[in-house]
Amino acid sequence: MSLLSQPYSHAASIEKDSRPNIVLIVADDMGYSDLSAFGSEIQTPNLDAIAKAGVTFSNYHTAPTCSPTRSMLMSGTDNHIAGVGTMAELVLPEQAGKRGYEGYLTDRVVAFPKLLQANGYRTMMVGKWHLGKTPELGPKARGFDQSLALLEGSADHFTQGGTTDRNPTASYRLNGESFALPKDFGYSSDYFTRTAIQQIGAASDKPFFAYLAYTAPHWPLQVPTAYLERYRGLYDKGYASIAEARLKRMKEKGLVAQDVQINPGPGVWPSWEKLSPRERALESRRMEVYAAMITNLDDNVGKLVKHLKDTGQYDNTVFVFFSDNGAEGSNPEDVTPNNAKWIAENFDNSLDNIGKPGSFSGYGPNWARVSSTPFRMYKAFTYEGGIRTAAFIAGPGMRHGEVSDAYLSVKDLAPTFLELARVEHPSTRDTRVEKMQGTSALSFLKAASTAIHPEDQMQCTELFGRVSLLQGKWKMTFSNTPWGPGKWELFDIRKDPTERTDLADQNPQVTLTLLTQWQECQARNGITWDEQLATKIRFGNEIKHYETVD
């Protein structure tokens, strides 16, 4: 047994294993305001019930995109430390071969499921992995007893099709072995849930950790027939009407302050009023399907909860839910130079076919901004719309029925899970293992403390050359034009969570202090950065959504 996989725990002394089960549910590319618990018109009663039974976190943060977030989740540390300083699909020539930019979860860090597995937990996962495609980098090697894993970042929801011309077939592994989806597997979220329920099975004398990494509502926008009409006509009102209604409900729920206003966006896309009738019809249909994907996911969570209740496992289960990043506003046609041609040649995106098998579309930047209500921008950006996501935690002995604005990071989940399981991280004994940067939230969850992080603790995030620096009430961020000014901005994030008013010029000393902190963050995490980096990434910079709607 390697040093990385040796158990370091007091769990062996536990005579009767009363430690809780842990269910971790991750949605893919779902926006902050897309659950009814977070103000949405999209109905998600099962997720809402879990949120109501626990703590809803209004100030939860991730990385701007999927695999960096997942590396932070598994390791409890910065994505560069974990090896995913950028996505494997988007490594620039100047990043290739550099430490921290491997594009997969490296063995410098220990994935927390490995520690749970070594200390008495049954471990299982279904859905999106996206942390390495070779066997030694897959879920089985990272501590999962059972796994049904999609190795890439996305896939068709009805077939084993991939999502780019470079990867037309998706790769799955079942318990570490290459696996072809059965012809009748149905729909992604349904299949993943059925598999997870089979993995969990009946009550056992050992606790379990179950990771459900859904691929919904990530494009392609597709949903089972029974859901196609669920939201028909609801989005004919247009972007602004839906967003304002969401904001009103968010204020009623205490998720945002009463004076919060929606960020107006970069001003590069047409308003609803400027769209042609055909464009409006296409836009409405896309959002209808997107909403239906979320309701389908929620229905599947309901099936999982029912199984746990029916088998007597529910009462001793901790539930954690979050979205891996903000809503996806980029066009799937932009992912590669030839993807638009590949999609046109292989899929039918006519109005009547959107959402059905054989279709392939995203819902575009303006609906992504609605999903991000009230925040600025969306996935791939370090503005709040890209990195603040819906999250909640519920379990026995924990706070319940609360909405908290305590800062919580995806990096905090691994240490929280380890403390729940009474498992020690190996970095306390082995200096070759990277330490976790996150902080356990368990004391807060049990109402033994009022905060998770010290007030003045620096939180830094970088991806694709875009940066977020958060310390106390101050947030400094960098983004390229036209999404940002191409220079550092400073916001009072408590008074201005939607990042509307740049205070950098009025607060030069604060700006200077945070820039010094940024240099320390770069050195600590091995970040290679310059002000032109964000302009070199295709993803999130080429937005052709409204050039292709007709």
C-alpha positions as CSV (number, residue, x, y, z in Angstrom):
1,M,0.0,0.0,0.0
2,S,1.4,3.4,-1.0
3,L,1.8,6.2,1.5
4,L,-0.9,8.1,-0.2
5,S,-3.5,5.4,0.4
6,Q,-2.6,4.4,3.9
7,P,-5.4,5.2,6.4
8,Y,-4.7,7.8,9.0
9,S,-7.6,7.7,11.3
10,H,-9.1,7.1,14.7
11,A,-12.0,5.4,13.0
12,A,-10.7,1.9,13.7
13,S,-11.4,2.4,17.4
14,I,-15.1,3.0,16.7
15,E,-16.9,-0.2,18.0
16,K,-20.3,0.5,16.5
17,D,-20.0,2.5,13.2
18,S,-22.6,5.2,13.7
19,R,-20.9,7.6,11.3
20,P,-23.3,9.2,8.9
21,N,-23.9,8.3,5.3
22,I,-22.9,11.2,2.9
23,V,-24.8,11.9,-0.4
24,L,-23.1,14.5,-2.6
25,I,-25.2,15.8,-5.5
26,V,-23.6,18.0,-8.1
27,A,-25.5,19.7,-10.9
28,D,-23.6,20.6,-14.1
29,D,-23.7,24.3,-15.3
30,M,-26.8,25.2,-13.3
31,G,-27.2,28.9,-12.5
32,Y,-27.5,30.4,-9.1
33,S,-31.2,31.2,-9.4
34,D,-32.3,28.0,-11.2
35,L,-33.9,26.2,-8.2
36,S,-37.2,27.2,-6.8
37,A,-35.4,27.3,-3.4
38,F,-33.3,30.1,-4.9
39,G,-36.1,32.0,-6.4
40,S,-36.7,30.2,-9.7
41,E,-40.0,29.6,-11.5
42,I,-38.5,26.1,-12.2
43,Q,-40.1,23.6,-9.9
44,T,-37.7,21.6,-7.8
45,P,-39.7,20.4,-4.7
46,N,-37.3,17.6,-3.8
47,L,-34.2,19.7,-3.7
48,D,-36.1,22.4,-2.0
49,A,-37.1,20.0,0.8
50,I,-33.5,19.1,1.4
51,A,-32.5,22.8,1.5
52,K,-35.3,23.6,3.9
53,A,-34.2,20.8,6.2
54,G,-30.7,22.2,6.4
55,V,-28.6,25.3,5.7
56,T,-29.0,27.1,2.4
57,F,-25.7,28.9,1.6
58,S,-26.1,32.1,-0.3
59,N,-22.3,32.7,-0.5
60,Y,-20.9,29.4,-1.8
61,H,-18.1,29.6,-4.3
62,T,-16.5,27.3,-6.9
63,A,-14.1,27.6,-9.7
64,P,-15.4,29.2,-13.0
65,T,-15.7,25.8,-14.8
66,C,-16.2,22.1,-14.2
67,S,-12.9,20.1,-13.9
68,P,-11.1,22.8,-11.9
69,T,-14.1,22.8,-9.4
70,R,-14.0,19.0,-9.3
71,S,-10.3,18.9,-8.6
72,M,-10.9,21.3,-5.7
73,L,-13.7,19.2,-4.5
74,M,-11.7,16.0,-4.4
75,S,-8.5,17.5,-3.0
76,G,-9.7,20.3,-0.7
77,T,-7.1,22.6,-2.3
78,D,-6.5,25.0,-5.1
79,N,-7.1,23.7,-8.6
80,H,-3.5,24.5,-9.6
81,I,-2.1,22.5,-6.7
82,A,-4.4,19.7,-7.7
83,G,-3.2,19.7,-11.3
84,V,-6.1,21.4,-13.0
85,G,-4.8,25.0,-13.4
86,T,-6.7,24.9,-16.7
87,M,-9.0,22.4,-18.3
88,A,-7.3,19.5,-20.2
89,E,-9.1,20.5,-23.4
90,L,-7.8,24.1,-23.2
91,V,-4.1,23.9,-22.2
92,L,-2.2,26.6,-24.0
93,P,1.2,26.0,-25.5
94,E,2.9,28.1,-22.8
95,Q,1.1,26.0,-20.1
96,A,1.8,22.6,-21.5
97,G,4.1,20.5,-19.4
98,K,4.1,22.9,-16.5
99,R,3.4,21.7,-12.9
100,G,-0.2,22.5,-12.0
101,Y,-1.4,22.5,-15.6
102,E,-1.5,18.7,-16.2
103,G,-5.2,18.9,-16.8
104,Y,-6.0,15.9,-14.4
105,L,-6.1,15.2,-10.7
106,T,-2.4,14.5,-9.8
107,D,-1.0,12.2,-7.2
108,R,0.4,15.2,-5.3
109,V,-3.0,15.4,-3.7
110,V,-5.2,12.7,-2.0
111,A,-8.7,12.4,-3.2
112,F,-10.9,12.3,-0.1
113,P,-12.9,9.2,-1.2
114,K,-9.7,7.2,-1.0
115,L,-9.5,8.1,2.7
116,L,-13.1,7.3,3.3
117,Q,-12.7,4.0,1.5
118,A,-9.6,3.1,3.6
119,N,-11.5,3.9,6.8
120,G,-14.7,1.9,6.6
121,Y,-16.9,3.7,4.1
122,R,-18.5,2.1,1.1
123,T,-17.8,4.6,-1.7
124,M,-19.6,5.0,-5.0
125,M,-20.1,7.5,-7.8
126,V,-22.2,8.0,-11.0
127,G,-21.9,10.6,-13.7
128,K,-19.3,13.0,-14.7
129,W,-15.7,12.5,-13.6
130,H,-13.6,14.8,-15.9
131,L,-10.4,14.5,-13.8
132,G,-8.4,12.1,-16.0
133,K,-9.2,9.6,-18.7
134,T,-6.6,6.8,-18.1
135,P,-7.3,4.0,-15.7
136,E,-4.8,5.2,-13.1
137,L,-6.6,8.6,-13.1
138,G,-10.2,7.3,-12.9
139,P,-12.6,7.0,-10.0
140,K,-11.6,3.4,-9.2
141,A,-8.0,4.6,-8.6
142,R,-9.2,7.5,-6.5
143,G,-11.1,5.6,-3.9
144,F,-14.5,4.5,-5.4
145,D,-15.6,0.9,-4.8
146,Q,-18.2,1.3,-7.4
147,S,-18.4,3.8,-10.2
148,L,-20.2,4.5,-13.5
149,A,-18.2,7.4,-14.8
150,L,-18.3,9.7,-17.9
151,L,-14.7,10.6,-18.4
152,E,-15.2,13.7,-20.6
153,G,-16.8,16.9,-19.6
154,S,-20.1,16.4,-21.4
155,A,-22.0,13.9,-23.5
156,D,-25.3,13.4,-25.3
157,H,-28.1,12.7,-22.8
158,F,-29.8,10.0,-24.9
159,T,-26.9,8.1,-26.5
160,Q,-23.2,7.5,-26.0
161,G,-22.4,10.4,-28.4
162,G,-19.8,13.0,-27.5
163,T,-20.2,16.7,-27.8
164,T,-17.4,17.8,-30.2
165,D,-16.0,16.9,-33.6
166,R,-12.8,15.9,-31.8
167,N,-14.6,13.6,-29.4
168,P,-17.7,12.3,-31.2
169,T,-18.1,9.3,-28.9
170,A,-18.2,9.6,-25.1
171,S,-16.1,7.4,-22.9
172,Y,-17.6,5.6,-19.9
173,R,-16.1,3.3,-17.3
174,L,-17.9,0.9,-15.1
175,N,-15.8,0.0,-12.0
176,G,-12.7,0.9,-13.9
177,E,-13.4,-1.0,-17.1
178,S,-14.4,0.5,-20.5
179,F,-18.2,0.4,-20.8
180,A,-20.7,0.8,-23.5
181,L,-24.0,2.2,-22.4
182,P,-26.9,-0.2,-23.0
183,K,-29.1,0.7,-26.0
184,D,-32.1,1.1,-23.7
185,F,-30.4,3.2,-21.0
186,G,-32.8,6.0,-21.6
187,Y,-31.8,9.4,-20.3
188,S,-28.6,10.4,-18.4
189,S,-30.1,11.6,-15.2
190,D,-32.6,8.7,-15.0
191,Y,-29.8,6.2,-15.7
192,F,-27.4,7.7,-13.2
193,T,-30.0,7.7,-10.5
194,R,-31.1,4.1,-11.1
195,T,-27.4,3.1,-11.0
196,A,-26.8,5.0,-7.7
197,I,-29.8,3.4,-6.1
198,Q,-28.5,0.0,-7.1
199,Q,-25.0,0.8,-5.7
200,I,-26.4,2.0,-2.4
201,G,-28.7,-0.9,-2.0
202,A,-30.1,-1.9,1.4
203,A,-28.8,-0.7,4.7
204,S,-25.4,-2.0,5.7
205,D,-23.3,-2.1,8.8
206,K,-20.9,0.3,7.0
207,P,-21.7,3.9,6.2
208,F,-21.6,4.9,2.5
209,F,-20.4,7.9,0.5
210,A,-22.4,8.4,-2.7
211,Y,-21.4,11.0,-5.3
212,L,-24.0,11.8,-7.9
213,A,-22.4,13.9,-10.6
214,Y,-25.2,14.7,-12.9
215,T,-24.5,15.9,-16.4
216,A,-27.7,18.0,-16.5
217,P,-28.4,20.7,-17.3
218,H,-25.2,21.0,-19.3
219,W,-25.8,21.1,-23.1
220,P,-26.9,19.5,-25.3
221,L,-30.3,20.6,-24.1
222,Q,-32.3,17.4,-24.2
223,V,-35.0,16.0,-22.0
224,P,-37.4,13.0,-22.0
225,T,-40.6,13.3,-23.9
226,A,-42.7,13.4,-20.7
227,Y,-41.0,16.7,-19.8
228,L,-41.0,18.5,-23.2
229,E,-44.3,20.4,-22.5
230,R,-43.7,21.1,-18.8
231,Y,-42.8,24.7,-19.3
232,R,-44.3,25.4,-22.7
233,G,-44.9,29.1,-23.1
234,L,-43.6,30.2,-19.8
235,Y,-40.5,31.9,-21.2
236,D,-42.3,33.9,-24.0
237,K,-42.1,36.8,-21.5
238,G,-38.5,37.2,-22.3
239,Y,-35.3,37.6,-20.3
240,A,-35.9,40.7,-18.2
241,S,-39.4,39.6,-17.0
242,I,-38.1,36.3,-15.8
243,A,-35.0,37.7,-14.1
244,E,-37.0,40.4,-12.3
245,A,-39.5,37.9,-11.0
246,R,-36.7,35.7,-9.7
247,L,-35.0,38.6,-8.0
248,K,-38.2,39.5,-6.2
249,R,-38.5,36.0,-4.9
250,M,-34.8,35.9,-3.9
251,K,-35.3,39.0,-1.8
252,E,-38.4,37.5,-0.1
253,K,-36.3,34.4,0.8
254,G,-33.5,36.4,2.2
255,L,-30.9,35.3,-0.4
256,V,-30.0,38.8,-1.3
257,A,-30.5,42.3,0.2
258,Q,-33.5,44.4,-0.6
259,D,-31.5,47.0,-2.5
260,V,-29.7,44.5,-4.8
261,Q,-30.1,45.3,-8.5
262,I,-29.4,42.9,-11.4
263,N,-26.1,43.5,-13.2
264,P,-26.9,44.9,-16.6
265,G,-24.3,42.8,-18.4
266,P,-21.6,43.8,-20.9
267,G,-24.1,45.2,-23.5
268,V,-23.0,43.0,-26.4
269,W,-26.2,41.0,-26.9
270,P,-29.6,42.0,-28.2
271,S,-32.5,42.5,-25.8
272,W,-35.6,40.4,-26.1
273,E,-37.4,43.3,-27.8
274,K,-34.8,43.4,-30.6
275,L,-35.2,39.7,-31.5
276,S,-37.3,38.6,-34.4
277,P,-40.4,36.5,-33.8
278,R,-38.5,33.4,-34.9
279,E,-35.5,34.2,-32.7
280,R,-37.9,34.6,-29.7
281,A,-39.5,31.2,-30.4
282,L,-36.2,29.5,-30.6
283,E,-35.0,31.2,-27.4
284,S,-38.2,30.3,-25.5
285,R,-38.0,26.7,-26.5
286,R,-34.3,26.4,-25.5
287,M,-35.1,27.7,-22.0
288,E,-38.2,25.5,-21.7
289,V,-36.0,22.5,-22.3
290,Y,-33.3,23.7,-19.9
291,A,-35.9,24.2,-17.2
292,A,-37.3,20.8,-17.8
293,M,-33.9,19.2,-17.4
294,I,-33.6,20.7,-14.0
295,T,-37.1,19.5,-13.0
296,N,-36.2,16.0,-14.2
297,L,-33.0,16.1,-12.1
298,D,-35.1,17.1,-9.1
299,D,-37.5,14.2,-9.8
300,N,-34.6,11.8,-9.7
301,V,-33.4,13.2,-6.4
302,G,-36.8,12.5,-5.1
303,K,-36.4,8.8,-6.2
304,L,-33.1,8.6,-4.4
305,V,-34.6,10.1,-1.2
306,K,-37.5,7.7,-1.4
307,H,-35.1,4.7,-1.6
308,L,-33.1,5.9,1.4
309,K,-36.3,6.4,3.4
310,D,-37.7,3.0,2.3
311,T,-34.5,1.2,3.4
312,G,-34.1,3.0,6.7
313,Q,-31.0,4.9,5.7
314,Y,-32.4,8.5,5.3
315,D,-32.2,9.6,9.0
316,N,-28.5,9.1,9.2
317,T,-27.6,10.7,5.9
318,V,-25.9,14.0,5.3
319,F,-26.9,15.6,2.0
320,V,-24.8,18.1,0.1
321,F,-25.9,19.8,-3.1
322,F,-24.2,22.4,-5.3
323,S,-23.7,23.4,-8.9
324,D,-20.1,23.0,-10.2
325,N,-20.0,26.6,-11.6
326,G,-22.3,29.2,-13.0
327,A,-24.7,28.9,-15.9
328,E,-23.2,28.2,-19.3
329,G,-23.5,31.2,-21.7
330,S,-21.0,30.0,-24.3
331,N,-22.1,28.4,-27.5
332,P,-21.3,24.7,-28.0
333,E,-20.5,25.6,-31.6
334,D,-17.5,27.6,-30.4
335,V,-15.8,24.8,-28.4
336,T,-13.6,23.9,-31.4
337,P,-13.0,25.6,-34.7
338,N,-15.0,23.0,-36.5
339,N,-17.8,22.2,-34.0
340,A,-20.4,24.4,-35.7
341,K,-20.0,22.4,-38.9
342,W,-20.0,19.1,-37.0
343,I,-23.2,20.0,-35.2
344,A,-25.0,21.2,-38.4
345,E,-24.1,18.0,-40.2
346,N,-25.1,15.6,-37.4
347,F,-28.0,17.1,-35.5
348,D,-31.5,18.6,-36.2
349,N,-31.9,21.8,-34.3
350,S,-35.1,22.9,-35.9
351,L,-37.6,24.5,-33.6
352,D,-39.8,21.4,-33.3
353,N,-36.9,19.1,-32.6
354,I,-35.1,21.1,-29.9
355,G,-34.9,19.0,-26.7
356,K,-35.5,15.7,-28.5
357,P,-33.0,13.0,-29.3
358,G,-30.9,14.1,-32.2
359,S,-30.9,17.7,-31.3
360,F,-27.9,19.7,-29.9
361,S,-28.1,23.2,-28.6
362,G,-27.2,25.5,-25.8
363,Y,-29.4,28.3,-24.4
364,G,-27.1,31.2,-24.9
365,P,-25.7,34.2,-23.0
366,N,-28.9,36.0,-22.1
367,W,-30.6,33.0,-20.6
368,A,-27.4,32.2,-18.8
369,R,-27.5,35.7,-17.3
370,V,-31.1,35.1,-16.2
371,S,-29.9,31.8,-14.6
372,S,-27.2,33.9,-12.8
373,T,-29.7,36.4,-11.5
374,P,-28.7,38.9,-10.1
375,F,-25.0,38.4,-10.6
376,R,-22.5,39.5,-13.2
377,M,-21.7,37.1,-16.1
378,Y,-21.7,33.3,-15.9
379,K,-19.5,30.2,-16.3
380,A,-15.8,30.7,-17.3
381,F,-15.7,34.1,-15.5
382,T,-14.6,35.0,-12.0
383,Y,-17.4,37.5,-11.6
384,E,-20.0,36.2,-9.1
385,G,-22.2,34.8,-11.9
386,G,-19.4,32.3,-12.7
387,I,-18.3,31.3,-9.3
388,R,-21.2,31.8,-6.8
389,T,-23.5,28.9,-7.0
390,A,-26.6,27.4,-5.3
391,A,-25.6,25.1,-2.4
392,F,-27.1,23.6,0.7
393,I,-26.2,21.0,3.3
394,A,-28.6,19.0,5.5
395,G,-28.1,16.2,8.0
396,P,-28.7,14.9,11.5
397,G,-27.6,17.3,14.3
398,M,-27.1,20.2,11.9
399,R,-28.7,23.6,11.6
400,H,-32.0,23.5,9.7
401,G,-34.3,25.9,8.0
402,E,-31.6,28.6,7.8
403,V,-30.2,30.8,5.0
404,S,-26.6,31.7,5.7
405,D,-24.3,34.2,4.0
406,A,-21.3,32.7,5.6
407,Y,-18.5,32.2,3.0
408,L,-18.2,28.5,2.0
409,S,-15.9,27.2,-0.8
410,V,-15.9,23.9,-2.7
411,K,-12.4,23.5,-1.1
412,D,-14.2,23.2,2.3
413,L,-16.1,20.1,1.5
414,A,-13.3,17.5,1.6
415,P,-12.2,18.6,5.1
416,T,-15.9,18.7,6.2
417,F,-16.5,15.1,4.9
418,L,-13.3,13.9,6.6
419,E,-14.3,15.4,9.9
420,L,-17.8,13.9,9.6
421,A,-16.2,10.5,9.0
422,R,-13.6,11.1,11.8
423,V,-10.7,10.5,9.3
424,E,-7.4,12.3,9.5
425,H,-5.8,13.7,6.3
426,P,-2.4,12.2,5.6
427,S,-0.6,15.5,5.2
428,T,-0.6,15.7,9.0
429,R,2.0,12.9,8.9
430,D,3.5,12.9,5.4
431,T,5.0,16.1,4.1
432,R,5.0,14.7,0.5
433,V,1.2,15.1,0.4
434,E,-0.2,18.5,-0.3
435,K,-2.2,19.9,2.6
436,M,-5.8,20.8,2.2
437,Q,-6.4,24.6,1.9
438,G,-10.1,24.3,2.8
439,T,-11.6,24.4,6.3
440,S,-14.2,22.0,7.7
441,A,-17.6,23.6,8.0
442,L,-18.8,21.0,10.5
443,S,-18.5,23.2,13.6
444,F,-20.6,25.9,11.8
445,L,-23.1,23.3,10.6
446,K,-23.6,22.0,14.1
447,A,-24.1,25.7,15.3
448,A,-21.0,25.6,17.4
449,S,-19.5,28.5,15.5
450,T,-20.9,31.5,13.6
451,A,-18.4,31.5,10.7
452,I,-16.4,29.0,8.7
453,H,-13.5,31.3,7.7
454,P,-11.8,34.2,9.5
455,E,-13.0,37.6,8.4
456,D,-9.7,38.6,6.8
457,Q,-8.8,35.3,5.1
458,M,-7.8,35.7,1.5
459,Q,-9.6,33.6,-1.1
460,C,-8.1,33.7,-4.6
461,T,-9.3,32.0,-7.7
462,E,-7.8,32.0,-11.2
463,L,-8.8,30.3,-14.4
464,F,-8.3,31.2,-18.1
465,G,-6.4,34.4,-16.9
466,R,-9.5,35.7,-15.1
467,V,-9.0,36.3,-11.4
468,S,-11.0,36.8,-8.2
469,L,-9.4,38.0,-5.0
470,L,-11.7,38.1,-2.0
471,Q,-10.8,39.5,1.5
472,G,-13.4,40.7,3.9
473,K,-15.8,43.1,2.2
474,W,-13.4,43.6,-0.7
475,K,-13.3,41.7,-4.0
476,M,-10.8,42.5,-6.7
477,T,-11.2,40.9,-10.1
478,F,-9.6,40.9,-13.5
479,S,-11.3,40.0,-16.8
480,N,-10.6,40.8,-20.4
481,T,-12.7,43.0,-22.7
482,P,-15.5,43.1,-23.6
483,W,-16.6,41.2,-20.6
484,G,-14.6,43.4,-18.2
485,P,-12.4,46.5,-18.7
486,G,-9.2,44.6,-19.2
487,K,-7.8,46.0,-15.9
488,W,-8.3,45.3,-12.2
489,E,-11.6,46.2,-10.7
490,L,-12.5,46.6,-7.0
491,F,-15.9,46.0,-5.5
492,D,-17.4,46.2,-2.0
493,I,-18.9,42.8,-2.4
494,R,-21.2,43.1,0.6
495,K,-22.8,46.3,-0.6
496,D,-22.4,45.5,-4.3
497,P,-22.6,41.7,-4.8
498,T,-23.6,42.2,-8.4
499,E,-20.3,44.1,-9.1
500,R,-21.8,47.2,-10.7
501,T,-19.5,49.9,-9.2
502,D,-15.7,49.8,-9.6
503,L,-14.0,51.4,-6.6
504,A,-10.4,50.8,-7.5
505,D,-9.6,54.4,-8.2
506,Q,-11.1,55.6,-4.9
507,N,-9.2,53.0,-2.9
508,P,-5.6,52.8,-4.2
509,Q,-4.2,51.4,-0.9
510,V,-6.8,48.5,-0.9
511,T,-6.0,47.8,-4.5
512,L,-2.2,47.7,-3.8
513,T,-2.7,45.5,-0.8
514,L,-4.8,43.0,-2.7
515,L,-2.3,43.0,-5.6
516,T,0.4,42.0,-3.1
517,Q,-1.9,39.3,-1.9
518,W,-2.3,38.2,-5.5
519,Q,1.4,37.8,-6.0
520,E,1.5,35.6,-2.8
521,C,-1.4,33.6,-4.2
522,Q,0.4,33.0,-7.5
523,A,3.6,31.9,-5.7
524,R,1.7,29.6,-3.2
525,N,-0.4,27.9,-5.9
526,G,2.0,27.9,-8.8
527,I,-0.1,30.1,-11.0
528,T,1.4,31.3,-14.3
529,W,-0.4,34.5,-15.2
530,D,-0.2,37.7,-17.3
531,E,-2.8,40.3,-18.4
532,Q,-3.0,38.9,-21.9
533,L,-3.8,35.3,-20.9
534,A,-7.5,35.7,-20.9
535,T,-7.5,36.8,-24.5
536,K,-5.9,33.6,-25.7
537,I,-8.6,31.2,-24.6
538,R,-11.3,30.5,-27.2
539,F,-13.8,29.2,-24.7
540,G,-15.9,32.1,-23.3
541,N,-14.5,34.7,-25.8
542,E,-16.3,33.7,-29.0
543,I,-20.0,34.1,-28.6
544,K,-21.9,33.5,-31.8
545,H,-25.3,32.5,-30.4
546,Y,-27.3,35.2,-32.1
547,E,-25.4,34.8,-35.4
548,T,-26.8,31.3,-35.7
549,V,-30.3,31.4,-34.4
550,D,-31.8,31.7,-37.9
